[in-house]
């Protein structure tokens, strides 16, 4: 899910339309206060620096104190010094106004891919009381201590889902994490990969243990990460 923070409603709507066209779930915030309320519920923040109640830079600083949430700064300040200052605050990318909505969507996809690659656990992690174990460094998966050989795409899909257990991922979002290029809504290959992944994990088609379908949206990991 992407949070779009901007005090101009027309800019929020424009960005939302283009992101939703690519399959992203989007929420909006017109103020810094609302942005901070929502920051913990999303996967990426598009942050305008010119907010009415508080500087966007302050929002970025506060978010960075307790979170690795990816941030793309959106601002009319086009100078090199401003861009460097934004990146030093912890921004993952910096887009100046006026901007191309398609370029912004491409940057969102790129930042999310980098973020997923960076946060995909290299340390072994277990889910569902040890029923599912994923070792990111060795790219190994075990179900009930049984090794499960997966293809690269199947493993990448599983680790994307495991990055936020219970979080619903749309098909375009999953595609953006396992391959480059634009998503074709008529292309259902991601469904084929998920079907194969489920079969290898031993999931029942009627009552899947690990990977659940959310009708009309996509998929989610149905078990929580173990403490």
N, C-alpha and C positions, 0 to 999 in steps of 0.2 A: 504494500500500500504506500502511496506517495502523498505527502503533505505539501500543499502549495500555499505558501505564506506571502500575501501581498495585499496592500490596502486598496488596490484598484480592482474592483469586481470584474471589469472587462478582461483584465489580464488573467485573473484566476480562472475565469470561464474559458478563455482561449487555451490556456495551458491544459486545463481539465479535459476539454474536448479532444485535443490531440493525444493526450495520454490514454484516455479511455478508448479512443479509436484503436490503440495498440494493445488494449486489453488490461491496462493497469487499473487498479482500484484507487480512487482519489478522494481525499478530504481537503477541505479548504480552511484557512484561518486568515482573517483580515487584520489581526493584531498580534503583537508579540505575546501578550498574555494567553491568548487562545492557542498560539503555536506551542508554547511551553506545556500547556495542558495536554496537547495531542502528541507531543514528541515521542512519548514512550510507547505509542500504539502503532507506529508506522515503521517502514523500512528505509525511507529516504525523505529528506526535506529539501524542497526548492524554496529558498529563503531570500525574499527581497530585503535589502538593507535599509530602505527608507520607510520605516513603519511609523505610525502616528503616536504610539504610546511608549515606544522604547526602541533604541537603535538595534538594527538587525545584528550588528556586531556583538552587542550584549547578549542577544539570544544565542548566537553561536558559541560564545564563551560559556554560558550557563549549560548548554547542551553538552559541550565538550567536557565539562567537569565530571560528569557521571555517565557518559555514553559514547559509544563509537558510531552513533547514527550518522550515515553519510549525509553530507550537506552540499548542495549546489547553490552558490550565491548568485542572486539575480539583482543587478543594479545598473543605474545609469552612469556610475563612475567607471570610466573606461581607461583611466591612466594606469601605467605599469605599477606605480607605487601602491595604488588602491588594490590591484589584483594581488600583488605580493603580500600586502597586509591581510587580505582575506584568506589567502592560502596559509599564512602563518597562524591565523586564528583556528585553523583546522578544517577549512573548507576542502572538499574533495575536487571541486571544479568551480569555475567562475564564468558566468555568462553576462554580457553587457547588453543593455537595452539601447536601441531596438534589437530584437533577436528573432531568429527563425524558429518557429515552434517545432519544426521537424528536427532541426539541429538540437534543440533542447531535449526532445524525446530521445534522440540518439545518445546524448550525453548521460541522460538518466539511465538508459540501458547499460552503457559502458561502466558507469560508476557502480551500479548494482552488481554487474558481473565481477568487477574487481573486489567489491565488498564481500560477495559470497565466496570468492576464491580465498580471500584473506581470513574469513571467519569459519570456513569449513574446517571442522575440527581435525587437526593432525594428531591429536592425542585420542586414543580409543575412547569412545563414548557408548553408553548402553541406554536402551530405551525399553519401556514396558517391563520393568522388574527383571531386566537382563535377557529378555526374550530376543531382542535385536541388539547386536553389537556392530559398531562401525569403526574401523581403524582408517582414518584419513591418510595417514602417512604411508601405510602399506597398501591402501586401497583394497582392504579386505572387509567382508561382511560375514557375520555368523548369525544364524537363527537357531535358538535353543542349542547353542554350541556346535551347530552343524555349519561347515563352511558353505557359502553360497557364491558361486562364480557369477560375476556380472560383467556385462560389456561396459565400455567407458561411459556411454550415454546413460545406461541404467544406473550405474554408480553415481554419476553426476546428478541425475534426477533424485535419487534417494537422499543424497547429502543435501541437496537444495531443500527438500521437504523437511529433513531432520534439523536444518538450521533454525527453524521456527516451528516446533511441534504444535499441532492444532491450528496453525495459521493456514488459511485457505489460499492456495496459489492458483491463479488463472493459467490457462494454457500458454498465452503469450509470455507471461512472466517466467514460466518454466523453460520455454524455448530460449528466452534471453539468457538463461543461466547455463545452458548446455551447448549452445551453438551461436554463431554470429549470423547476422543477416536479419531481414525483416520477416515477420510472421505472416503467413498466409492463412487467413481464417478458414479456408477450405481444406487446408492441410491438417489431417488428423494423425500424423505420424507420432505425435507425442502420446496419443491414446494407445497406439500399438506398443510403444516402449513401456508405458505404465502397465499394460496388460502382461507383457513379458516379465516385467519386474515383479508383479504380484504372483505370477505363476512360480517364479523362482523362490520367492519368499514363503511360498506355501499358503498364500492368502486364498480364502474362499471367495468366489465371485459374489455370493449373496451376503456374506458377513465378513468382509475383509478385516484381518487382524491388524495390519500395519498401515496400508495405504487405502484411504477412503475417498470415494467420489462425492463431490458436493455438486448436485445437479445444477446445470446452467452456469457454473463458474469454473470448476477445475478439481483440484485434488488437495489432500492434506495428509500429514502423518497423524494417525489416529492414536498413537501412544506417546506418552510424555517421556522426556529425558530423565534418567535416574539421577538422584542427588549424588 
